[in-house]
Amino acid sequence: MRGASLVKPLLFAASLAPLACLSLGAWQGSLGANPIETITRATGVWTLRFMLVALAVTPARWLTGLKDLIRLRRMLGLFAFFYGSLHLLTYVWLDQFFDVAAIARDVVKRPFITAGFSAYVLLVPLALTSTAGMIRRLGGRTWRRLHRLAYVTAALGVVHYWWLVKLDTRPPRNYAILLAVLLLVRVWIVVKARRERQRA
């Protein structure tokens, strides 16, 4: 990829833009009547967006032939984890004030929080095993199997968002459609590659 050395820092800076906007809004007091809810919602949505963009890298690489796109996937996945951590921290700190008992009750009794918490738990091993060293330790095949959990994580993120909203379900529905398309494209490419190997 030409200019790849420039693409990564530009993407890194662009990925921090949502956080910068939230920070500026908090400093200016322009996050609305309920800034905690605004921050929680925004960090959750950006977590889901980064997860979906990271999942789109492999199909885009296969379809376009731009092999160097794969270098961006780890960064995008880690930003999903970063914004997911901010999302969780906002809930635990600003919403629940580290009340462990209240948080545990929410996780058990409120389905959308159960889905969101489960998604974050699955994100943790994906983030911890994203380094080249962990890929070598686990072995390529085991690592690939583990990282298929990314689709489960994204699905739980969509469910978390869908169950959270009460009236306008269009945004989570759109993310669900995008996730389904990404999964179908990946399945199609895998099946196509398998058939080509059989013919060979």
TORLUMBA-550161 format. One record per residue: residue number from 1; x negated, y negated, z negated of N, C-alpha, C in turn. Coordinates in pm, whole numbers. Atoms other than C-alpha are relative to their C-alpha. Layout:
// TORLUMBA-550161
- resi_nx_ny_nz_cax_cay_caz_cx_cy_cz
- NUM_X_Y_Z_X_Y_Z_X_Y_Z
...
END
This chain:
// TORLUMBA-550161
- resi_nx_ny_nz_cax_cay_caz_cx_cy_cz
- 1_-85_119_0_0_0_0_-89_-124_0
- 2_80_121_-7_-159_-327_111_42_-97_-110
- 3_-30_95_106_-188_-576_-168_50_65_-126
- 4_-50_-70_119_-115_-309_-428_-57_-59_-128
- 5_61_59_119_-360_-476_-665_73_-125_-46
- 6_-76_120_35_-139_-786_-654_144_35_-38
- 7_-139_-38_25_196_-605_-660_22_33_-148
- 8_-21_-43_138_149_-452_-1006_5_-116_-99
- 9_-12_113_94_72_-776_-1195_123_-86_25
- 10_-121_76_-30_355_-952_-1012_123_71_-54
- 11_-113_-79_52_594_-671_-1101_3_-6_-152
- 12_9_9_147_471_-680_-1461_58_-132_-49
- 13_-49_132_39_537_-1053_-1484_150_-11_22
- 14_-144_5_-28_880_-1018_-1320_78_82_-101
- 15_-68_-86_96_969_-739_-1563_13_-65_-137
- 16_-10_73_128_906_-974_-1855_96_-118_7
- 17_-89_116_-17_1137_-1240_-1709_128_10_-83
- 18_-121_-6_84_1453_-1107_-1882_-27_-34_-146
- 19_36_32_139_1279_-1124_-2219_-28_-149_-15
- 20_29_143_5_1154_-1474_-2141_128_-82_0
- 21_-128_73_-6_1506_-1588_-2052_76_10_-132
- 22_-67_-17_129_1649_-1442_-2373_-69_-82_-108
- 23_75_77_100_1372_-1600_-2580_27_-150_14
- 24_-28_141_-25_1428_-1937_-2417_142_-35_-43
- 25_-138_23_39_1803_-1908_-2468_17_-4_-151
- 26_-6_-1_147_1755_-1822_-2836_-59_-129_-57
- 27_66_122_48_1520_-2118_-2882_87_-123_25
- 28_-85_113_-34_1762_-2356_-2708_139_11_-60
- 29_-132_-21_56_2066_-2208_-2882_108_10_106
- 30_-94_-6_-112_2234_-2134_-2549_47_142_32
- 31_-41_-139_-22_2318_-1766_-2596_147_25_-33
- 32_-143_-16_24_2683_-1831_-2670_36_4_-146
- 33_-52_0_137_2900_-1798_-2977_-55_115_-83
- 34_53_-117_71_2756_-1457_-3063_-133_40_64
- 35_129_-27_-64_2385_-1458_-2974_-50_142_-21
- 36_45_-137_25_2322_-1120_-3136_63_95_101
- 37_-67_-83_-99_2581_-959_-2911_-58_-23_139
- 38_58_32_-131_2434_-1139_-2609_-134_69_17
- 39_131_-65_-7_2084_-1011_-2687_14_151_9
- 40_-21_-145_-1_2209_-660_-2758_47_47_136
- 41_-55_-39_-130_2410_-645_-2436_-105_-14_110
- 42_98_25_-107_2133_-795_-2220_-114_102_-4
- 43_110_-97_8_1856_-567_-2350_48_140_39
- 44_-54_-130_-40_2083_-264_-2304_15_11_150
- 45_-20_0_-146_2171_-357_-1947_-135_8_72
- 46_131_-5_-65_1807_-419_-1858_-69_134_-21
- 47_51_-136_18_1712_-83_-2007_53_91_109
- 48_-62_-85_-101_1956_87_-1774_-51_-36_140
- 49_50_43_-131_1840_-119_-1476_-140_53_26
- 50_137_-49_-19_1477_-30_-1529_-3_152_15
- 51_-6_-144_-15_1566_335_-1570_39_39_142
- 52_-47_-32_-134_1752_339_-1240_-103_-38_106
- 53_103_40_-97_1480_148_-1055_-116_99_-5
- 54_107_-99_12_1219_389_-1192_38_131_69
- 55_-47_-122_-66_1429_682_-1072_6_-15_151
- 56_-8_25_-144_1458_519_-730_-136_5_68
- 57_133_6_-60_1081_513_-680_-32_125_81
- 58_35_-124_-71_1039_880_-585_81_17_128
- 59_-72_-7_-128_1325_888_-331_-46_-105_101
- 60_47_104_-91_1202_557_-186_-135_38_59
- 61_132_-45_-49_851_701_-158_17_108_106
- 62_-22_-108_-97_979_1011_21_62_-53_130
- 63_-73_47_-117_1208_819_254_-81_-98_84
- 64_76_103_-72_964_541_346_-141_46_37
- 65_137_-44_-24_637_733_340_-104_-86_-71
- 66_93_86_74_483_464_113_-42_71_-128
- 67_39_-85_112_298_699_-118_-44_-80_-122
- 68_51_79_111_148_421_-329_111_-56_-89
- 69_-111_44_86_496_334_-461_-1_73_-134
- 70_-1_-81_122_442_610_-715_-78_-68_-112
- 71_79_70_102_191_383_-893_85_-95_-83
- 72_-85_95_70_478_157_-995_99_69_-95
- 73_-105_-70_75_700_426_-1146_-26_0_-150
- 74_30_-7_143_519_458_-1478_27_-134_-67
- 75_-22_132_57_527_82_-1538_149_-27_-17
- 76_-144_23_8_899_66_-1461_64_84_-110
- 77_-52_-86_106_971_361_-1689_-36_-51_-138
- 78_41_54_131_773_205_-1972_74_-129_-33
- 79_-81_119_27_963_-120_-1930_142_41_-41
- 80_-130_-51_46_1285_81_-1963_-8_34_-148
- 81_20_-33_142_1148_213_-2292_-16_-126_-84
- 82_22_126_71_1038_-137_-2394_132_-71_-27
- 83_-127_68_21_1381_-292_-2339_96_87_-82
- 84_-81_-87_85_1547_14_-2493_-38_-15_-146
- 85_46_21_138_1334_-39_-2803_49_-134_-54
- 86_-54_130_41_1435_-406_-2814_150_10_-27
- 87_-144_-20_16_1798_-300_-2773_29_66_-135
- 88_-19_-71_127_1772_-57_-3064_-40_-88_-118
- 89_46_85_109_1575_-302_-3278_101_-111_-30
- 90_-102_104_21_1838_-573_-3225_117_55_-79
- 91_-113_-63_72_2110_-335_-3342_-40_32_-145
- 92_41_-44_133_1913_-196_-3638_-31_-119_-91
- 93_46_113_80_1773_-531_-3754_105_-110_-10
- 94_-87_118_2_2002_-816_-3653_147_34_-24
- 95_-141_-38_16_2330_-625_-3651_24_75_-131
- 96_-22_-85_117_2290_-369_-3931_-94_-31_-117
- 97_93_39_107_2005_-527_-4135_-66_121_-67
- 98_72_-120_44_1829_-189_-4163_80_82_-102
- 99_-85_-80_88_2126_-34_-4345_7_142_58
- 100_13_-134_-57_2035_330_-4279_132_77_-9
- 101_-126_-72_18_2363_466_-4418_104_-47_103
- 102_-95_54_-96_2572_235_-4198_-36_42_142
- 103_46_-42_-133_2361_319_-3893_35_146_24
- 104_-30_-144_-13_2400_693_-3957_149_22_22
- 105_-145_-13_-20_2777_652_-3987_40_-40_141
- 106_-30_44_-137_2786_460_-3659_-37_107_102
- 107_48_-100_-96_2583_726_-3479_95_120_3
- 108_-88_-117_9_2817_1000_-3602_143_-31_46
- 109_-143_28_-19_3155_824_-3575_34_-78_126
- 110_-30_83_-117_3123_590_-3277_-66_60_124
- 111_56_-75_-113_3082_785_-2951_-97_-79_86
- 112_89_74_-88_2923_502_-2753_-138_-18_-64
- 113_128_11_68_2653_462_-3018_-71_136_-1
- 114_58_-135_-8_2602_840_-3025_-69_20_135
- 115_58_-14_-133_2542_834_-2649_-124_-86_16
- 116_114_89_-11_2310_535_-2669_-119_47_-82
- 117_109_-49_85_2108_677_-2957_-63_124_61
- 118_52_-121_-65_2076_1010_-2775_-87_-35_120
- 119_79_44_-115_1952_830_-2465_-136_-50_-45
- 120_128_53_47_1684_650_-2665_-90_113_-51
- 121_80_-114_50_1572_972_-2837_-67_73_116
- 122_59_-67_-117_1518_1126_-2492_-103_-88_70
- 123_98_91_-60_1331_817_-2375_-137_11_-69
- 124_125_0_76_1069_856_-2649_-101_100_56
- 125_101_-92_-56_902_1178_-2520_-39_-35_143
- 126_35_40_-136_918_1044_-2164_-106_-110_-3
- 127_99_108_12_728_732_-2271_-133_54_-52
- 128_122_-52_61_478_926_-2484_-80_87_96
- 129_69_-90_-93_394_1165_-2198_-18_-63_138
- 130_9_67_-130_370_903_-1924_-145_-23_45
- 131_139_27_-35_-11_879_-1930_-60_114_82
- 132_68_-102_-80_-246_1063_-1695_-56_110_-90
- 133_52_-100_92_-402_1235_-1997_105_100_-43
- 134_-108_-91_40_-67_1379_-2108_43_89_117
- 135_-34_-83_-116_4_1498_-1754_-99_116_10
- 136_101_-106_-5_-325_1692_-1761_21_100_-113
- 137_-18_-90_113_-254_1834_-2106_121_91_17
- 138_-123_-78_-16_98_1946_-2024_-4_89_123
- 139_-5_-71_-129_24_2064_-1673_107_-63_87
- 140_-92_68_-91_195_1922_-1367_141_54_-1
- 141_-133_-61_-7_482_2171_-1361_79_-29_-127
- 142_-70_27_127_570_2133_-1731_37_-148_-10
- 143_-26_144_6_540_1755_-1705_119_-37_88
- 144_-111_31_-90_776_1742_-1407_132_48_-57
- 145_-122_-51_62_1030_1958_-1587_47_-91_-113
- 146_-34_89_111_1016_1735_-1893_59_-131_52
- 147_-42_132_-48_1056_1418_-1689_127_5_85
- 148_-134_-6_-57_1369_1548_-1523_105_-47_-99
- 149_-90_55_103_1524_1441_-1852_34_-146_27
- 150_-29_140_-31_1510_1091_-1706_140_-15_57
- 151_-135_7_-55_1830_1167_-1517_105_15_-110
- 152_-91_-17_115_1999_1288_-1838_4_-127_-82
- 153_9_124_76_1877_977_-2017_79_-111_67
- 154_-74_102_-74_2013_750_-1744_150_26_-7
- 155_-143_-33_8_2347_935_-1748_56_-37_-137
- 156_-45_38_134_2373_889_-2125_6_-152_-15
- 157_-3_146_3_2288_521_-2077_125_-55_67
- 158_-123_42_-70_2573_485_-1829_122_26_-87
- 159_-112_-35_89_2812_664_-2067_7_-97_-117
- 160_8_96_111_2696_442_-2353_60_-135_41
- 161_-49_129_-49_2767_131_-2147_149_8_31
- 162_-141_-15_-40_3101_262_-2012_90_3_-122
- 163_-83_-9_120_3234_350_-2356_-4_-128_-82
- 164_10_126_74_3117_15_-2493_100_-103_51
- 165_-89_102_-57_3312_-205_-2252_145_45_-14
- 166_-140_-35_25_3684_-221_-2312_90_-36_118
- 167_-89_44_-107_3829_-404_-2013_-62_18_139
- 168_61_-3_-133_3596_-451_-1717_-103_112_8
- 169_91_-114_-12_3440_-111_-1640_-74_1_133
- 170_67_1_-130_3312_-218_-1299_-152_8_-9
- 171_147_-12_6_2948_-275_-1404_-49_141_-32
- 172_49_-136_24_2898_68_-1568_40_97_111
- 173_-41_-86_-111_3095_228_-1283_-98_-13_117
- 174_97_21_-107_2856_72_-1032_-133_68_-30
- 175_124_-69_38_2557_201_-1225_17_151_11
- 176_-26_-144_-12_2717_546_-1235_-7_44_146
- 177_5_-32_-143_2761_541_-857_-144_1_50
- 178_140_7_-41_2400_434_-808_-78_121_-50
- 179_68_-116_55_2277_711_-1037_37_126_78
- 180_-45_-116_-76_2487_968_-849_-67_3_138
- 181_65_7_-132_2345_848_-516_-147_40_-11
- 182_141_-34_19_1987_871_-647_-18_149_-22
- 183_9_-143_27_2049_1222_-775_26_81_127
- 184_-32_-72_-125_2207_1334_-445_-114_-11_100
- 185_113_17_-90_1920_1187_-244_-116_89_-41
- 186_110_-84_48_1668_1365_-463_27_147_30
- 187_-35_-139_-28_1852_1696_-430_-15_29_149
- 188_9_-18_-145_1875_1652_-51_-145_12_45
- 189_140_-4_-39_1502_1583_-20_-66_128_-46
- 190_58_-125_51_1410_1880_-239_45_118_84
- 191_-51_-109_-83_1635_2112_-39_-64_-3_138
- 192_62_14_-132_1495_1976_288_-145_47_-2
- 193_139_-41_11_1136_2025_172_-11_150_-17
- 194_3_-144_21_1213_2379_59_27_74_130
- 195_-29_-63_-130_1364_2467_398_-116_-11_95
- 196_116_18_-87_1062_2324_577_-112_96_-38
- 197_101_-95_43_830_2537_365_35_142_42
- 198_-42_-135_-41_1037_2847_441_-22_22_150
- 199_23_-13_-145_1018_2777_815_-148_16_30
- 200_144_-10_-22_643_2729_789_-55_137_-38
END
